Amino acid sequence: MSVDIAKNLKNISDQIELSRVESLMASENVSLIAVSKTKPVEDIVSAYKAGHRVFGENKVQEAQKKFAEIGHKREEIELHLIGPLQTNKAKEAVETFDVIQTVDRPKLVKALAKEIKKLGKQPEFYIQVNTGEEPQKAGVLPDDLKELIGLCHEQDLRVTGLMCIPPVDEEPSLHFSFLSKLAKEYDLPNLSMGMSNDFDLAVRFGATHVRVGSGIFGARDYTGVD
Ligand SMILES: *Cc1c(COP(=O)(O)O)cnc(C)c1O
């Protein structure tokens, strides 16, 4: 079955706008991040041709390769890293992405700070918060957030937002409202939350960025993605 990427982008943008105008908590602007992980470059080009410019990938090397292949179009694109980052890939991540959403531990902050100084390039950073306090999940625990933000400031990392992935078996609105509260507390303007199944709800709770993959590009042909 072929997927109409342009139509999906339009439908989701319309739904975002509907949710946005219905909620007092909603942000004035919501950016739709098209999550193209596992999808071929042709799908990215289709979205680009439909006018879309904001993309997300969860793996450094995959993103590096795909977004090198699209040539000059890359200059107009805002590319977000939304997957876990190992410290030994900090350099590639700083080179490849405009926004890194998954900062979650002191060792990674220090590795990123070192590369920023060396490369003279400063992406934007969001901190991933493990709002469900799940042991297996990435993200800083809410209790450790303050200290990690402090370290980012000390190391001159430009932190502008928070990101979360709610536990699959819990009501996401609790996590969205919690993340929204934390962002206000720390005066961070960007809130990345909501995926294909719950982006409309995330918008109602003030998301500035929603991350939608399968809703735009169709189901991925492997399981176990988080
Ligand atoms: C894959 C992924 C998404 C998109 O998921 P869909 O359910 O396909 O919309 C969003 N956020 C993160 C962190 C992801 O890894």
The ligand as an ORCA input file, in Angstrom:
! r2SCAN-3c Opt
* xyz 0 1
  C      10.066      6.820     16.730
  C       9.901      7.966     17.637
  C       8.834      8.862     17.482
  C       7.757      8.718     16.419
  O       6.941      7.630     16.719
  P       5.567      7.359     15.935
  O       4.753      6.593     16.894
  O       5.937      6.605     14.708
  O       4.988      8.684     15.619
  C       8.761      9.928     18.356
  N       9.677     10.106     19.338
  C      10.710      9.270     19.514
  C      11.675      9.535     20.608
  C      10.863      8.171     18.674
  O      11.898      7.341     18.860
*
